[in-house]
Each structure stands twice: as structure tokens, then as C-alpha cells.
């Protein structure tokens, strides 16, 4: 990532971050539909941030299950 570029801060509900991190760790990004290679790179950048700047790499399966349940409750559909 280019450190000269401006940053955008995004606050996420921890459960959302856990769900996204778990998905990014398990998904094959070659199977994710993209319309530009930058989309895949942005997902990889997000995963790298989760890995290096959060405590998410240490989440347990129980925490992942709980986060998925919590996030699914807010779906509204």
C-alpha cells in the first residue's frame, strides 16, 4: 500500500469485522466476481489491515459463530 495516499477511517461493529475477516480468510478471491483487478487488491488490503492492525487473527470459532448470529439478526430481511 502506498503510504503517500490519503487514508479513510471506517469504524466497524466488531461482529461485522469478525465476519468479514473470517470470510476474507476463507474465500478464494479468484472466485469472487470483480469488474476490475483493483477490487481484488482492495479486498486483500482490507485483509492485511485486519491481520496487522487488529486482534482479529486470534478469534475463535465460537466468536465467529457468535458474530455471525449477531450480524444476521440485523439483516432485516
C-alpha positions as CSV (number, residue, x, y, z in Angstrom):
1,X,0.0,0.0,0.0
2,X,1.3,3.4,-0.9
3,X,1.8,5.4,2.4
4,X,1.6,8.7,0.5
5,X,-2.1,8.2,-0.3
6,X,-4.7,9.7,1.9
7,X,-6.4,7.3,4.4
8,X,-10.1,6.9,5.2
9,X,-11.1,5.7,8.6
10,X,-14.0,3.3,8.9
11,X,-15.5,2.2,12.3
12,X,-17.0,-1.2,12.1
13,X,-19.1,-3.1,14.7
14,X,-16.7,-5.8,15.9
15,X,-19.1,-8.5,14.9
16,X,-19.1,-7.2,11.3
17,X,-15.3,-7.1,11.3
18,X,-15.1,-10.7,12.6
19,X,-17.5,-11.9,9.9
20,X,-15.6,-10.0,7.2
21,X,-12.2,-11.2,8.4
22,X,-13.4,-14.9,8.6
23,X,-14.8,-14.6,5.1
24,X,-11.7,-13.0,3.7
25,X,-9.6,-15.7,5.3
26,X,-11.6,-18.5,3.7
27,X,-12.8,-17.2,0.3
28,X,-10.9,-17.8,-2.9
29,X,-10.7,-14.3,-4.3
30,X,-10.3,-15.8,-7.7
31,X,-13.9,-17.0,-7.4
32,X,-15.2,-13.5,-6.3
33,X,-16.8,-11.7,-9.2
34,X,-14.9,-8.5,-9.9
35,X,-15.0,-6.0,-12.7
36,X,-11.5,-4.6,-12.2
37,X,-8.4,-6.1,-10.6
38,X,-8.3,-3.2,-8.1
39,X,-11.3,-4.7,-6.4
40,X,-9.4,-7.8,-5.6
41,X,-6.5,-5.8,-4.4
42,X,-8.7,-3.7,-2.2
43,X,-10.1,-6.9,-0.5
44,X,-6.5,-8.1,0.0
45,X,-5.6,-4.7,1.5
46,X,-8.6,-5.0,3.9
47,X,-7.5,-8.5,4.9
48,X,-3.9,-7.3,5.5
49,X,-5.2,-4.4,7.7
50,X,-7.4,-6.9,9.7
51,X,-4.3,-9.1,10.2
52,X,-1.8,-6.5,11.2
53,X,-3.9,-3.8,12.9
54,X,-6.4,-5.7,14.9
55,X,-6.7,-8.7,17.3
56,X,-9.0,-10.5,14.8
57,X,-6.4,-13.2,13.8
58,X,-6.9,-14.7,17.3
59,X,-10.7,-15.1,17.1
60,X,-12.1,-18.5,18.0
61,X,-14.7,-20.4,16.1
62,X,-17.1,-19.7,18.9
63,X,-16.5,-16.0,18.5
64,X,-17.0,-16.3,14.7
65,X,-20.3,-18.2,15.3
66,X,-21.5,-15.6,17.8
67,X,-20.6,-12.7,15.4
68,X,-22.4,-14.3,12.5
69,X,-25.5,-14.7,14.6
70,X,-25.3,-11.1,15.8
71,X,-24.8,-9.7,12.3
72,X,-27.6,-11.9,10.8
73,X,-30.1,-10.5,13.4
74,X,-29.6,-7.0,11.9
75,X,-30.3,-8.1,8.3
76,X,-34.0,-7.1,8.4
77,X,-34.9,-9.4,5.5
